[in-house]
Amino acid sequence: MAEISISPLKGNGGTANSA
């Protein structure tokens, strides 16, 4: 799971860094 967003712990639509 890797989208195009650089967020630590978000998981809101475009942030799937720590899903």
Biopython code that builds the backbone (N, CA, C, O; Angstrom):
import numpy as np
from Bio.PDB.StructureBuilder import StructureBuilder

atoms = [
    (1, "MET", "N", (0.839, -1.200, 0.000)),
    (1, "MET", "CA", (0.000, 0.000, 0.000)),
    (1, "MET", "C", (0.876, 1.253, 0.000)),
    (1, "MET", "O", (1.418, 1.644, 1.033)),
    (2, "ALA", "N", (1.003, 1.861, -1.148)),
    (2, "ALA", "CA", (1.826, 3.066, -1.218)),
    (2, "ALA", "C", (1.225, 4.041, -2.221)),
    (2, "ALA", "O", (1.307, 3.830, -3.431)),
    (3, "GLU", "N", (0.627, 5.097, -1.716)),
    (3, "GLU", "CA", (0.036, 6.094, -2.606)),
    (3, "GLU", "C", (1.030, 7.210, -2.901)),
    (3, "GLU", "O", (2.238, 7.005, -2.785)),
    (4, "ILE", "N", (0.544, 8.375, -3.278)),
    (4, "ILE", "CA", (1.451, 9.486, -3.585)),
    (4, "ILE", "C", (1.312, 10.553, -2.501)),
    (4, "ILE", "O", (0.855, 11.664, -2.770)),
    (5, "SER", "N", (1.698, 10.216, -1.304)),
    (5, "SER", "CA", (1.603, 11.169, -0.199)),
    (5, "SER", "C", (2.665, 10.856, 0.841)),
    (5, "SER", "O", (2.955, 9.689, 1.105)),
    (6, "ILE", "N", (3.240, 11.882, 1.427)),
    (6, "ILE", "CA", (4.275, 11.661, 2.433)),
    (6, "ILE", "C", (3.727, 12.052, 3.807)),
    (6, "ILE", "O", (3.974, 13.160, 4.281)),
    (7, "SER", "N", (2.997, 11.159, 4.435)),
    (7, "SER", "CA", (2.441, 11.440, 5.757)),
    (7, "SER", "C", (2.854, 10.339, 6.719)),
    (7, "SER", "O", (2.852, 9.166, 6.343)),
    (8, "PRO", "N", (3.205, 10.683, 7.938)),
    (8, "PRO", "CA", (3.616, 9.689, 8.928)),
    (8, "PRO", "C", (2.471, 8.762, 9.329)),
    (8, "PRO", "O", (2.511, 7.569, 9.031)),
    (9, "LEU", "N", (1.476, 9.288, 9.987)),
    (9, "LEU", "CA", (0.350, 8.444, 10.415)),
    (9, "LEU", "C", (-0.961, 9.150, 10.093)),
    (9, "LEU", "O", (-1.552, 9.797, 10.957)),
    (10, "LYS", "N", (-1.407, 9.026, 8.861)),
    (10, "LYS", "CA", (-2.647, 9.698, 8.509)),
    (10, "LYS", "C", (-3.685, 8.670, 8.041)),
    (10, "LYS", "O", (-4.613, 8.350, 8.784)),
    (11, "GLY", "N", (-3.540, 8.168, 6.853)),
    (11, "GLY", "CA", (-4.506, 7.196, 6.369)),
    (11, "GLY", "C", (-5.808, 7.859, 6.008)),
    (11, "GLY", "O", (-6.866, 7.282, 6.259)),
    (12, "ASN", "N", (-5.786, 9.035, 5.436)),
    (12, "ASN", "CA", (-7.017, 9.740, 5.030)),
    (12, "ASN", "C", (-7.061, 9.887, 3.546)),
    (12, "ASN", "O", (-6.691, 10.951, 3.050)),
    (13, "GLY", "N", (-7.471, 8.935, 2.815)),
    (13, "GLY", "CA", (-7.613, 9.072, 1.357)),
    (13, "GLY", "C", (-6.269, 9.036, 0.630)),
    (13, "GLY", "O", (-5.849, 7.983, 0.150)),
    (14, "GLY", "N", (-5.613, 10.159, 0.552)),
    (14, "GLY", "CA", (-4.357, 10.219, -0.213)),
    (14, "GLY", "C", (-3.129, 9.976, 0.644)),
    (14, "GLY", "O", (-2.009, 10.236, 0.203)),
    (15, "THR", "N", (-3.315, 9.486, 1.853)),
    (15, "THR", "CA", (-2.143, 9.238, 2.706)),
    (15, "THR", "C", (-2.174, 7.793, 3.180)),
    (15, "THR", "O", (-2.882, 7.456, 4.129)),
    (16, "ALA", "N", (-1.415, 6.958, 2.525)),
    (16, "ALA", "CA", (-1.409, 5.548, 2.921)),
    (16, "ALA", "C", (0.016, 5.105, 3.236)),
    (16, "ALA", "O", (0.463, 4.051, 2.783)),
    (17, "ASN", "N", (0.719, 5.915, 4.011)),
    (17, "ASN", "CA", (2.109, 5.586, 4.350)),
    (17, "ASN", "C", (2.128, 4.552, 5.475)),
    (17, "ASN", "O", (2.945, 3.631, 5.465)),
    (18, "SER", "N", (1.244, 4.707, 6.425)),
    (18, "SER", "CA", (1.198, 3.789, 7.573)),
    (18, "SER", "C", (-0.175, 3.140, 7.631)),
    (18, "SER", "O", (-0.895, 3.290, 8.619)),
    (19, "ALA", "N", (-0.535, 2.432, 6.593)),
    (19, "ALA", "CA", (-1.872, 1.834, 6.568)),
    (19, "ALA", "C", (-1.809, 0.470, 7.253)),
    (19, "ALA", "O", (-2.824, -0.220, 7.349)),
]
sb = StructureBuilder()
sb.init_structure("model")
sb.init_model(0)
sb.init_chain("A")
sb.init_seg("    ")
for serial, (resi, resn, name, xyz) in enumerate(atoms, 1):
    if name == "N":
        sb.init_residue(resn, " ", resi, " ")
    sb.init_atom(name, np.array(xyz, "f"), 0.0, 1.0, " ", f" {name:<3s}", serial, name[0])
structure = sb.get_structure()
